[in-house]
Amino acid sequence: MAKPRHFSPNLAKSAFAKAPIVRLQGQPVLLFTEQQGSLLQALEAKNIKMFSECRSGFCGACKTRIISGKVSYLSEPLAELNNDECLPCCCIPSEDLELDLSPEGATVVTYAANVARKPQQMGHTHSPTQSTISHSAKPLISPKIAEVCEE
């Protein structure tokens, strides 16, 4: 006779946890994974460049308003933040998250499963890039985003 199989709900949840999806203006732009590091790095991997300087939570240049949801920090930010703000350079989504990147209404939405993530230290330096935004259509992004490139 075959041995009875034991089902572990926690193991099943972690094995089939939904990968976080980041959306820009309702359109999916990336699947967020631990290997991408911070939320900023994940956006940059899809050629969505946000203004940033220190990339470690010190300067606050990438400060972004949280519309809904929560983030976890990979390293403790030193920049002052209001309760409705985060620093994408040193955070990851800890639950469904919607970020406002534009006064015109463009938003990035991140849907995250409750998956345990191991924080990593970020120690990169980066210079801001000059803005290159096409004006042929209604602006979708704010000056906080340096450029949006199509794949």
Residue pairs with C-beta under 8 A, 6 or more apart in sequence:
14 115
14 116
17 113
17 114
17 115
18 111
18 113
19 31
19 32
19 33
19 113
20 31
20 32
20 33
20 93
20 110
20 111
20 112
20 113
21 28
21 30
21 31
21 32
21 109
21 110
21 111
22 28
22 29
22 30
22 31
22 32
22 39
22 42
22 43
22 46
22 108
22 109
22 110
23 29
23 108
23 109
23 110
23 111
24 48
24 106
24 107
24 108
24 109
24 140
25 106
25 107
25 140
26 109
29 43
29 46
29 48
29 108
30 36
30 42
30 43
30 45
30 46
32 39
32 42
32 92
32 93
32 110
32 112
33 42
34 92
34 117
34 118
36 42
36 45
37 74
37 120
37 122
38 55
38 74
38 88
38 89
38 90
38 91
38 92
38 122
39 71
39 86
39 88
39 91
39 92
39 93
39 110
40 50
40 52
40 55
40 62
40 88
40 89
40 90
41 122
43 49
43 50
43 88
43 108
44 50
46 151
47 147
47 148
47 149
47 150
47 151
48 108
48 145
48 148
49 129
49 145
49 146
49 147
49 148
49 149
50 62
50 64
50 88
50 101
50 144
50 145
50 146
51 61
51 62
51 128
51 129
51 143
51 144
51 145
51 146
52 61
52 62
52 88
52 89
52 126
52 128
53 59
53 61
53 62
53 126
53 127
53 128
54 61
54 89
54 125
55 89
55 90
55 122
55 124
55 125
55 126
56 75
56 89
56 90
56 122
56 123
56 124
57 73
57 75
57 76
57 77
57 78
57 79
57 87
57 89
57 90
58 77
58 78
58 79
59 79
60 77
60 79
60 80
60 81
60 87
61 128
62 87
62 88
62 89
62 144
63 79
63 81
63 85
63 86
63 87
64 85
64 86
64 87
64 88
64 99
64 100
64 101
64 144
65 84
65 85
65 99
65 100
66 84
66 85
66 86
66 97
66 98
66 99
66 100
67 84
67 98
67 99
67 100
67 107
68 96
68 97
68 98
69 93
69 94
69 95
69 96
69 97
69 98
69 110
69 112
70 93
70 94
70 95
70 97
71 86
71 91
71 92
71 93
71 94
71 97
72 91
72 92
72 93
72 94
72 117
72 119
73 87
73 90
73 91
73 119
74 90
74 91
74 92
74 119
74 120
74 121
74 122
75 90
75 119
75 121
75 122
77 87
77 90
77 91
79 87
81 87
86 99
88 99
89 122
90 122
92 112
92 117
93 110
93 112
94 112
94 114
95 112
95 114
96 110
96 111
96 112
97 109
97 110
97 111
97 112
98 107
98 108
98 109
98 110
99 107
99 108
99 109
99 110
100 107
101 107
101 108
101 141
101 142
101 144
101 145
102 139
102 140
102 141
102 142
102 144
102 145
103 142
104 138
104 139
104 140
104 141
104 142
106 139
106 140
106 141
106 142
128 146
129 146
129 147
130 146
131 143
131 145
131 146
131 147
132 146
132 147
133 139
133 141
133 147
133 148
140 148
141 148
